[in-house]
Amino acid sequence: MRDRSESTPETVRPEVSRRSVFGVAGGGAVVGVVTACGGEEATEDTPAGGGGSEGDGATDTPLTTTGEVPVGEGTILSEHEVVVTQPEEGVFRAFSTTCTHQGCAVDEVVDGQIHCPCHGSLFSIEDGSPTEGPADAPLEEVQVRVDGDDIVLS
């Protein structure tokens, strides 16, 4: 009888499941998407001439005008992924349009509340806090300022 340690090497084939193959492939795809998205956002959000690093740090990206945001309501600016509200005359707030429940985009401001169409969450126009669930975290605040009649990112 031969000792196994003296035998010819055996071919070892690791077990590879479909899940592990697709998990690796899927992970690579996600990295590619994240990388691609990251590059696009950086170029779109970076204004010409210094990326907002000069002066007071404001980006001066105009979002809308003060006249376009009704008192006690708000305006969804999908192209900027921002909702701008005017809870009281002359007071402007801005929030991300991304619902904190599952990432859907809020779609309207009615009766002083920001509405998410996916699961019915409602948010305050004053501070973005949830007033009705299932969302339990506030919308992310976006810093804006009024420059003349324009509301701009700051």
C-alpha positions, 0 to 999 in steps of 0.5 A: 500500500502506498503512503498518500504523501508519496502519491501524485498530487491530486487536482483540487477543485474548489466548489464555486456556486452560482451565487458566489460567481454572480456575487463577484460579478455583480459587485464589480458592476456595482463598483463600476456604476458607483465610479461612473456616478461619482464622476458625473456628480463631481463635474455637474456640481462643480461650477466653472472657475474653482468649484466653489472654493474661492470667496465665501465657498458658495456655489452660486448655482441658481435653483429657482426664483423666490416668486416660483416658491409659494408661501406655505408650500414648495417647489420640486426641482427634479433636475437639482434633486432639491425641493425648495420651500417657503414655510413663511413669507421670505423664509426659504428652506431646501431639502433633498428630494430623496425620501429617507425611507427607501430612497424614492424621489418626493414628487409634490408639496401640498398642504404644507407637506412634502409628499413621497409617492412610494409609501406615503411618507410626509415631511414638514416644509419647515425642517424636513422632519417626517410628519407621517411614516413610514419614514422616520428620519428627516429629509437631508437639508440643502443649504440655500440663500437668496441672492436678489430674486434668485434662490441659490445653493450656498 
